Amino acid sequence: MTLADIVRAYGASSAARDPREQEADVIRRVTYGLRAAQHDDGPALMRAVADNRRLWLAMETALLDPSNQLPTQMRAGLVSLGRAVLREIDGPSPDINFLIEVNEQVATGLVGGG
């Protein structure tokens, strides 16, 4: 099997998955990074927090896009939540447990488990 075959197979399997499940997977991966690095004061934690920042900035961009089909009130709530996450990240000592909890709740909500 070549790399091209692997990429095609991955693309086909991803295309068959529900977009919300795919989004939840991205959030879970970022959350795993936070969880794995939460007791580290060095580069691993900095990288995990930076990944979380990129996640929430990307989510905000998508939520503010006029073509986004989520209900307006839901989008506004998620943008507000995202800004709270970003304020926490920008603080002198981010509460990693808070970041993990928020991410987990959003991922669960995406797949209808909450």
CYANA upper distance limits for C-alpha pairs under 8 A (distance plus 0.5 A):
  1 MET  CA      5 ASP  CA      6.50
  1 MET  CA      6 ILE  CA      7.51
  2 THR  CA      6 ILE  CA      6.94
  3 LEU  CA      7 VAL  CA      6.66
  4 ALA  CA      8 ARG  CA      6.64
  5 ASP  CA      9 ALA  CA      6.60
  6 ILE  CA     10 TYR  CA      6.60
  7 VAL  CA     11 GLY  CA      6.57
  8 ARG  CA     12 ALA  CA      6.61
  9 ALA  CA     13 SER  CA      6.71
 10 TYR  CA     14 SER  CA      6.52
 11 GLY  CA     15 ALA  CA      6.48
 12 ALA  CA     16 ALA  CA      6.88
 13 SER  CA     17 ARG  CA      7.13
 14 SER  CA     22 GLN  CA      8.16
 17 ARG  CA     21 GLU  CA      7.41
 17 ARG  CA     22 GLN  CA      7.40
 18 ASP  CA     22 GLN  CA      6.93
 19 PRO  CA     23 GLU  CA      6.68
 20 ARG  CA     24 ALA  CA      6.57
 20 ARG  CA    110 LEU  CA      6.09
 20 ARG  CA    111 VAL  CA      6.70
 21 GLU  CA     25 ASP  CA      6.65
 21 GLU  CA    110 LEU  CA      7.43
 21 GLU  CA    111 VAL  CA      6.40
 22 GLN  CA     26 VAL  CA      7.00
 23 GLU  CA     27 ILE  CA      6.95
 23 GLU  CA    107 ALA  CA      8.11
 23 GLU  CA    110 LEU  CA      8.12
 24 ALA  CA     28 ARG  CA      6.57
 24 ALA  CA    106 VAL  CA      8.19
 24 ALA  CA    107 ALA  CA      4.97
 24 ALA  CA    108 THR  CA      7.76
 24 ALA  CA    110 LEU  CA      6.65
 24 ALA  CA    111 VAL  CA      7.58
 25 ASP  CA     29 ARG  CA      6.64
 25 ASP  CA    107 ALA  CA      8.00
 26 VAL  CA     30 VAL  CA      6.90
 27 ILE  CA     31 THR  CA      6.57
 27 ILE  CA     55 LEU  CA      7.97
 27 ILE  CA    103 ASN  CA      6.78
 27 ILE  CA    104 GLU  CA      8.12
 27 ILE  CA    107 ALA  CA      6.60
 28 ARG  CA     32 TYR  CA      6.49
 28 ARG  CA    103 ASN  CA      7.82
 28 ARG  CA    104 GLU  CA      7.46
 28 ARG  CA    107 ALA  CA      7.22
 29 ARG  CA     33 GLY  CA      6.91
 30 VAL  CA     34 LEU  CA      6.97
 30 VAL  CA     48 ALA  CA      7.50
 30 VAL  CA     51 ASP  CA      6.94
 30 VAL  CA     52 ASN  CA      6.57
 30 VAL  CA     55 LEU  CA      8.21
 31 THR  CA     35 ARG  CA      6.62
 31 THR  CA     52 ASN  CA      8.15
 31 THR  CA     99 LEU  CA      8.48
 31 THR  CA    100 ILE  CA      6.17
 31 THR  CA    103 ASN  CA      6.85
 31 THR  CA    104 GLU  CA      7.73
 32 TYR  CA     36 ALA  CA      6.48
 33 GLY  CA     37 ALA  CA      6.64
 33 GLY  CA     48 ALA  CA      5.81
 34 LEU  CA     38 GLN  CA      6.17
 34 LEU  CA     45 LEU  CA      7.38
 34 LEU  CA     48 ALA  CA      5.64
 34 LEU  CA     49 VAL  CA      7.21
 34 LEU  CA     52 ASN  CA      8.40
 34 LEU  CA     96 ILE  CA      7.43
 34 LEU  CA    100 ILE  CA      7.26
 35 ARG  CA     96 ILE  CA      8.38
 35 ARG  CA    100 ILE  CA      7.50
 37 ALA  CA     44 ALA  CA      6.15
 37 ALA  CA     45 LEU  CA      5.37
 37 ALA  CA     48 ALA  CA      7.36
 38 GLN  CA     45 LEU  CA      6.71
 38 GLN  CA     96 ILE  CA      6.78
 39 HIS  CA     45 LEU  CA      8.34
 40 ASP  CA     44 ALA  CA      7.11
 40 ASP  CA     45 LEU  CA      6.19
 41 ASP  CA     45 LEU  CA      6.60
 41 ASP  CA     46 MET  CA      8.30
 42 GLY  CA     46 MET  CA      6.94
 43 PRO  CA     47 ARG  CA      6.43
 44 ALA  CA     48 ALA  CA      6.67
 45 LEU  CA     49 VAL  CA      6.59
 46 MET  CA     50 ALA  CA      6.57
 47 ARG  CA     51 ASP  CA      6.58
 48 ALA  CA     52 ASN  CA      6.75
 49 VAL  CA     53 ARG  CA      6.71
 49 VAL  CA     89 ILE  CA      7.57
 50 ALA  CA     54 ARG  CA      6.77
 51 ASP  CA     55 LEU  CA      6.67
 52 ASN  CA     56 TRP  CA      6.81
 53 ARG  CA     57 LEU  CA      6.60
 53 ARG  CA     86 LEU  CA      7.03
 53 ARG  CA     89 ILE  CA      7.77
 54 ARG  CA     58 ALA  CA      6.52
 55 LEU  CA     59 MET  CA      6.65
 56 TRP  CA     60 GLU  CA      6.54
 56 TRP  CA     82 GLY  CA      6.26
 56 TRP  CA     85 VAL  CA      8.18
 56 TRP  CA     86 LEU  CA      7.93
 57 LEU  CA     61 THR  CA      6.72
 57 LEU  CA     82 GLY  CA      8.25
 58 ALA  CA     62 ALA  CA      6.77
 59 MET  CA     63 LEU  CA      6.52
 59 MET  CA     82 GLY  CA      8.39
 60 GLU  CA     64 LEU  CA      6.55
 60 GLU  CA     78 LEU  CA      8.36
 60 GLU  CA     79 VAL  CA      6.18
 60 GLU  CA     82 GLY  CA      7.38
 61 THR  CA     65 ASP  CA      6.81
 62 ALA  CA     68 ASN  CA      7.33
 63 LEU  CA     68 ASN  CA      6.68
 63 LEU  CA     75 ARG  CA      6.16
 63 LEU  CA     76 ALA  CA      8.44
 63 LEU  CA     78 LEU  CA      8.24
 63 LEU  CA     79 VAL  CA      7.38
 64 LEU  CA     68 ASN  CA      7.80
 64 LEU  CA     75 ARG  CA      8.04
 64 LEU  CA     79 VAL  CA      8.43
 70 LEU  CA     74 MET  CA      7.10
 70 LEU  CA     75 ARG  CA      6.75
 71 PRO  CA     75 ARG  CA      6.79
 72 THR  CA     76 ALA  CA      6.63
 73 GLN  CA     77 GLY  CA      6.68
 74 MET  CA     78 LEU  CA      6.71
 75 ARG  CA     79 VAL  CA      6.60
 76 ALA  CA     80 SER  CA      6.61
 77 GLY  CA     81 LEU  CA      6.62
 78 LEU  CA     82 GLY  CA      6.49
 79 VAL  CA     83 ARG  CA      6.68
 80 SER  CA     84 ALA  CA      6.88
 81 LEU  CA     85 VAL  CA      6.83
 82 GLY  CA     86 LEU  CA      6.69
 83 ARG  CA     87 ARG  CA      6.60
 84 ALA  CA     88 GLU  CA      6.72
 85 VAL  CA     89 ILE  CA      6.71
 85 VAL  CA     99 LEU  CA      7.13
 85 VAL  CA    102 VAL  CA      8.49
 86 LEU  CA     90 ASP  CA      6.62
 87 ARG  CA     91 GLY  CA      6.81
 88 GLU  CA     94 PRO  CA      5.88
 88 GLU  CA     95 ASP  CA      7.40
 89 ILE  CA     93 SER  CA      8.24
 89 ILE  CA     94 PRO  CA      5.63
 89 ILE  CA     95 ASP  CA      8.36
 90 ASP  CA     94 PRO  CA      7.68
 95 ASP  CA     99 LEU  CA      7.06
 96 ILE  CA    100 ILE  CA      6.63
 97 ASN  CA    101 GLU  CA      6.56
 98 PHE  CA    102 VAL  CA      6.66
 99 LEU  CA    103 ASN  CA      6.68
100 ILE  CA    104 GLU  CA      6.57
101 GLU  CA    105 GLN  CA      6.63
102 VAL  CA    106 VAL  CA      6.74
103 ASN  CA    107 ALA  CA      6.59
104 GLU  CA    108 THR  CA      6.55
105 GLN  CA    109 GLY  CA      6.58
105 GLN  CA    114 GLY  CA      7.97
106 VAL  CA    110 LEU  CA      6.68
107 ALA  CA    111 VAL  CA      7.34
108 THR  CA    112 GLY  CA      6.88
108 THR  CA    113 GLY  CA      5.62
108 THR  CA    114 GLY  CA      6.20
109 GLY  CA    113 GLY  CA      6.21
109 GLY  CA    114 GLY  CA      5.60
